[in-house]
């Protein structure tokens, strides 16, 4: 009997500077409760959306990309709203190419999964997904 198809998010790209900020705090001998919450905030807000939002701003904002990424990490809600406006309202879909997601697909017939995945990628012309 065939098991049901299941798709789970297994990974995505994150801003390495955010990881470095968290690592810097955690490498201290002793860190405060405030710093603990800061690390939790950093880790909970590591998302590909901040990378794509900062990439969208680079053509209009003279600041270095690392500063744009830091601003986006500080306000993920604003980054999401910016992405939504740029991608859907303005039609500039190229910034979405900066976000990558990995999925674990189980169950179903593997040949059908790959066939459908390839067809989907071909229809979207998404160079970031390979089978």
Secondary structure, 3 states (H helix, E strand, C coil): CCCCCEEEEEEECCCHHHHHHHHHHHCCCCCCHHHHHHHHHHHHCCCHHHHHHHHHHCCCCCCCHHHHHHHHHHCHHHHHHHHHHHHHHCCCHHHHHHCCEEEEEECCCHHHHHHHHHHHHHHHCCCCCCC
